[in-house]
Amino acid sequence: MRSRRPFAVYLRDHELGAHAGVRAFERAARSHRSRPWGSDLAQLAAQVREDLRTERRILRSARVRRHRIAPIGVAIGERLGRLKGNGAVLRRSPTTDLVELEALLTMVRAKRTGWRALQVAEAVDGIDLETLVRRAEAQERRLVRAHEQAAARAIGRR
């Protein structure tokens, strides 16, 4: 029998990551609205919100309490992360879209591997983890396409 503590910590960490993902996707969907990939980000933001609800269902079914204070740290960290030198003080740098999409890709890849870890460990019941893994893979493909468009726009030769 596995120790409950590492499992609980793992679930809480992934729920916290999902919370951060929702914040990042919602912000990116707003700031990329006028870009060719903007509607994709809006749709992905809705899916990421649903994934957070799934993470929370898993926590409830495993009788694991959610982090109470950590989401505040996520919000502060997310805001501090925006204070990066991007070569443009009063406007968005052309590479900002690219860097934001790379961050979203990292989040989706972490989510996919988290779903897969729960699947191979047979750690949860009543959740279709295979469908969640496939959906994360589809999200990743959409983000890669958006990233390629953003790269051509931001750093491509004109």
Summary of the structure (lengths in Angstrom):
residues: 158
radius of gyration: 17.0
end to end distance: 59.8
largest distance: 59.8
contacts: 436
relative contact order: 0.15
helix: 73%
strand: 0%
